[in-house]
């Protein structure tokens, strides 16, 4: 089936907006709706849509990433965050919070282990979905 120019144009124009939405959902997840899982599903959907829109003999370089290693690193990061709380004598997956004031530019930054856990889940979801998509592609 020939892919029309409309599909390719829309997916190309949509990608930057989806990337911004993915970043927003990823880093805003523990405070409001969103998080690593939803951001990972959305990112995988955008990457898969790029694959559908690409020609049969050429594909975007994003498909050459080692998605199995991305999956494993996301799992290791998520488990590592959970185990880090055990090192401090807290229950598994207890989140720690910290903040930094940068007085020179008037910025107050807050950090949480939950955000690092969300990044791990994001990598796990993207790696898992893209591994499955590429496996289906190889069968066809």
C-alpha positions as a LaTeX table, in Angstrom:
\begin{tabular}{lrrr}
\hline
Residue & $x$ (\AA) & $y$ (\AA) & $z$ (\AA) \\
\hline
Unk1 & 0.00 & 0.00 & 0.00 \\
Unk2 & 1.36 & 3.38 & $-1.00$ \\
Unk3 & 1.62 & 5.88 & 1.80 \\
Unk4 & 0.27 & 9.27 & 0.87 \\
Unk5 & 2.02 & 12.57 & 1.42 \\
Unk6 & $-0.60$ & 13.62 & 3.96 \\
Unk7 & 0.39 & 10.87 & 6.41 \\
Unk8 & 4.07 & 11.69 & 6.14 \\
Unk9 & 3.47 & 15.45 & 6.47 \\
Unk10 & 1.17 & 15.15 & 9.47 \\
Unk11 & 3.48 & 12.77 & 11.34 \\
Unk12 & 6.49 & 14.99 & 10.64 \\
Unk13 & 4.70 & 18.13 & 11.81 \\
Unk14 & 3.17 & 16.41 & 14.83 \\
Unk15 & 6.41 & 14.92 & 16.19 \\
Unk16 & 7.84 & 18.05 & 17.90 \\
Unk17 & 4.55 & 18.70 & 19.70 \\
Unk18 & 4.35 & 15.10 & 20.87 \\
Unk19 & 7.93 & 15.28 & 22.17 \\
Unk20 & 7.06 & 18.38 & 24.22 \\
Unk21 & 3.94 & 16.65 & 25.57 \\
Unk22 & 5.98 & 13.53 & 26.45 \\
Unk23 & 8.53 & 15.61 & 28.37 \\
Unk24 & 5.72 & 17.47 & 30.18 \\
Unk25 & 3.96 & 14.23 & 31.15 \\
Unk26 & 7.20 & 12.58 & 32.23 \\
Unk27 & 8.36 & 15.32 & 34.58 \\
Unk28 & 4.91 & 16.37 & 35.79 \\
Unk29 & 3.67 & 12.86 & 36.52 \\
Unk30 & 3.93 & 12.59 & 40.28 \\
Unk31 & 2.29 & 15.94 & 40.87 \\
Unk32 & $-0.57$ & 15.69 & 38.39 \\
Unk33 & $-1.89$ & 13.27 & 35.77 \\
Unk34 & 0.83 & 11.62 & 33.75 \\
Unk35 & 4.06 & 9.89 & 34.56 \\
Unk36 & 6.53 & 7.50 & 33.06 \\
Unk37 & 4.01 & 4.96 & 31.80 \\
Unk38 & 1.78 & 7.40 & 29.95 \\
Unk39 & 4.77 & 9.29 & 28.55 \\
Unk40 & 6.31 & 6.01 & 27.38 \\
Unk41 & 3.15 & 4.87 & 25.65 \\
Unk42 & 2.79 & 8.26 & 23.91 \\
Unk43 & 6.46 & 8.29 & 22.83 \\
Unk44 & 6.20 & 4.73 & 21.50 \\
Unk45 & 3.06 & 5.63 & 19.62 \\
Unk46 & 4.77 & 8.62 & 18.00 \\
Unk47 & 7.80 & 6.52 & 17.03 \\
Unk48 & 5.55 & 3.78 & 15.65 \\
Unk49 & 3.60 & 6.34 & 13.64 \\
Unk50 & 6.87 & 7.56 & 12.15 \\
Unk51 & 7.58 & 3.95 & 11.18 \\
Unk52 & 4.18 & 3.57 & 9.52 \\
Unk53 & 4.70 & 6.79 & 7.57 \\
Unk54 & 8.21 & 5.87 & 6.39 \\
Unk55 & 8.85 & 4.21 & 3.06 \\
Unk56 & 9.39 & 0.45 & 2.86 \\
Unk57 & 13.06 & 0.64 & 1.82 \\
Unk58 & 14.05 & 3.45 & 4.20 \\
Unk59 & 13.29 & 4.07 & 7.84 \\
Unk60 & 14.13 & 6.75 & 10.40 \\
Unk61 & 17.37 & 6.23 & 12.31 \\
Unk62 & 15.40 & 6.14 & 15.58 \\
Unk63 & 14.59 & 2.49 & 14.77 \\
Unk64 & 18.27 & 1.59 & 14.98 \\
Unk65 & 18.36 & 2.27 & 18.74 \\
Unk66 & 19.00 & $-0.76$ & 20.97 \\
Unk67 & 15.49 & $-1.00$ & 22.42 \\
Unk68 & 16.18 & $-4.20$ & 24.33 \\
Unk69 & 19.00 & $-2.43$ & 26.19 \\
Unk70 & 16.73 & 0.56 & 26.76 \\
Unk71 & 14.17 & $-1.82$ & 28.31 \\
Unk72 & 16.82 & $-3.44$ & 30.53 \\
Unk73 & 18.27 & $-0.09$ & 31.62 \\
Unk74 & 14.81 & 1.21 & 32.51 \\
Unk75 & 14.12 & $-1.88$ & 34.59 \\
Unk76 & 17.51 & $-1.59$ & 36.31 \\
Unk77 & 16.96 & 2.10 & 37.03 \\
Unk78 & 13.51 & 1.49 & 38.51 \\
Unk79 & 14.74 & $-1.37$ & 40.69 \\
Unk80 & 17.81 & 0.67 & 41.67 \\
Unk81 & 15.61 & 3.53 & 42.89 \\
Unk82 & 13.60 & 1.07 & 44.96 \\
Unk83 & 16.72 & $-0.45$ & 46.45 \\
Unk84 & 18.24 & 2.98 & 47.17 \\
Unk85 & 15.58 & 3.57 & 49.80 \\
Unk86 & 16.55 & 0.32 & 51.50 \\
Unk87 & 20.10 & 1.66 & 51.89 \\
Unk88 & 18.74 & 4.47 & 54.04 \\
Unk89 & 16.67 & 2.15 & 56.20 \\
Unk90 & 13.31 & 3.03 & 54.61 \\
Unk91 & 10.81 & 0.65 & 53.01 \\
Unk92 & 11.25 & $-0.37$ & 49.35 \\
Unk93 & 10.36 & 2.43 & 46.88 \\
Unk94 & 10.24 & 5.17 & 49.52 \\
Unk95 & 10.73 & 8.50 & 47.78 \\
Unk96 & 13.16 & 11.14 & 49.01 \\
Unk97 & 12.74 & 14.84 & 48.27 \\
Unk98 & 15.31 & 17.60 & 48.03 \\
Unk99 & 15.43 & 21.15 & 46.75 \\
Unk100 & 18.09 & 23.56 & 45.55 \\
Unk101 & 17.96 & 27.35 & 45.50 \\
Unk102 & 20.03 & 29.08 & 42.84 \\
Unk103 & 20.07 & 32.62 & 44.16 \\
Unk104 & 22.02 & 34.12 & 41.26 \\
Unk105 & 19.18 & 33.58 & 38.84 \\
Unk106 & 16.31 & 33.25 & 41.31 \\
Unk107 & 15.44 & 29.62 & 40.60 \\
Unk108 & 14.11 & 27.07 & 43.07 \\
Unk109 & 14.43 & 23.46 & 41.86 \\
Unk110 & 12.84 & 20.46 & 43.55 \\
Unk111 & 14.03 & 16.89 & 43.04 \\
Unk112 & 12.48 & 13.58 & 43.99 \\
Unk113 & 13.45 & 9.94 & 43.61 \\
Unk114 & 9.96 & 9.40 & 42.25 \\
Unk115 & 10.95 & 11.38 & 39.16 \\
Unk116 & 13.95 & 9.12 & 38.62 \\
Unk117 & 11.65 & 6.11 & 39.02 \\
Unk118 & 9.33 & 7.61 & 36.38 \\
Unk119 & 12.25 & 7.95 & 33.96 \\
Unk120 & 13.02 & 4.27 & 34.53 \\
Unk121 & 9.41 & 3.31 & 33.83 \\
Unk122 & 9.47 & 5.52 & 30.74 \\
Unk123 & 12.55 & 3.71 & 29.40 \\
Unk124 & 11.02 & 0.34 & 30.27 \\
Unk125 & 7.77 & 1.07 & 28.42 \\
Unk126 & 9.44 & 2.59 & 25.34 \\
Unk127 & 11.93 & $-0.26$ & 25.16 \\
Unk128 & 9.25 & $-2.92$ & 25.58 \\
Unk129 & 6.77 & $-1.52$ & 23.08 \\
Unk130 & 9.40 & $-0.74$ & 20.46 \\
Unk131 & 10.97 & $-4.19$ & 20.85 \\
Unk132 & 7.55 & $-5.69$ & 20.16 \\
Unk133 & 6.89 & $-3.38$ & 17.20 \\
Unk134 & 10.25 & $-4.17$ & 15.62 \\
Unk135 & 9.73 & $-7.91$ & 16.19 \\
Unk136 & 6.39 & $-7.71$ & 14.36 \\
Unk137 & 8.10 & $-5.76$ & 11.56 \\
Unk138 & 10.76 & $-8.47$ & 11.15 \\
Unk139 & 8.07 & $-11.15$ & 10.76 \\
Unk140 & 6.43 & $-9.33$ & 7.84 \\
\hline
\end{tabular}
